[in-house]
Amino acid sequence: MLRIGVMVSGGGTNLQAIMDRIEYGTLKNCCIATVVSSNSRAYAIERAKRGNIPVTVISRKNFDSEEDYDRALIEHMKKYRVQLVVLAGFLSRLGDSFIQEYRNAIINIHPSLIPSFCGKGFYGIIPHQKALEYGVKITGATVHFVELEYDSGPIILQKAVEVLPDDTPETLQKRVMEQAEWVLLPEAIRLFSEGRLEVNGRKVIIKN
Ligand code: GRF
């Protein structure tokens, strides 16, 4: 059984997608051991509670340094014997020691086709605003392993989503979530849990 730690900051629809797939039995041999929220007002906390998943608020602002924050997060994940960390709309920055501790075992979902519309500052609605401003016809979502630089780690899965002529950032965000994010993130977890992801430099090989 793969023990997952999900880190959230907001609405938690990606967390919900994982919870649903586990409940429906289409994501097997996985359990969410802990949810960590960076924000005490995140709606994701309610979702975790409703699913009877232990949820803890750990905020960067309560720590003097990035090292202390990382240490607390590592201790927390160890306490819950977490084997895979999933960033599902997590907005705090993770430090080097956390990333080293869980090397190739932290995955993030980003709402664009990396390397477009990503990096520092591209979170929430912003990737969708920028995609519309640029005039792209296709956007999407990416699941990748996490490295220190924002949105820079090896790509696991991507899915394209059409941009429609009358899209607003909000309608585009909704379509990207429904068609790509909620599908890709559980799928990447499934591949990880089956031991099918092999990282080779920048590339992720999906084994049969
Ligand atoms: C998602 O668009 C995710 O890709 C991004 O933040 C949003 C979080 O949504 N990183 P939710 O909290 O899962 O509803």
Boltz pocket constraint, residues with backbone or C-beta under 6 A from the ligand:
constraints:
  - pocket:
      binder: B
      contacts: [[A, 8], [A, 9], [A, 10], [A, 11], [A, 12], [A, 13], [A, 14], [A, 15], [A, 44], [A, 88], [A, 89], [A, 90], [A, 109], [A, 110], [A, 111], [A, 123], [A, 124], [A, 177], [A, 181]]
      max_distance: 6.0
